[in-house]
Amino acid sequence: MEILSQILPFVFLIAVMYFVIIRPQNQQAKKHKAMVEALSKGDKIVTTGGLVVEIKKVEDQYFAVKFNNDTEGRLVKDAVARKYEDEA
């Protein structure tokens, strides 16, 4: 009984940390992965570096992107921060 009273605060602390920190991070990661998987040609995205680019082709690990009228490149899917919504 004495051991249970000593362990109970640690169990409570771990449970609180799970519901406050770990679970929300996992949910956010799932939402971000689903958003990246749903991107398609013509979508505008913001990279983790802050660039706004347009997707030209979807590949397994990369996006072929267009920076401006003359410049194209490849972007790792992990570097996508969010989908760009015009503030017009």
Secondary structure, DSSP 8 states (H G I E B T S, - for coil): -HHHHHHHHHHHHHHHHIIIIIHHHHHHHHHHHHHHHH--TT-EEEETTS-EEEEEEE-SSEEEEESSSS-EEEEEGGGEEEE-----
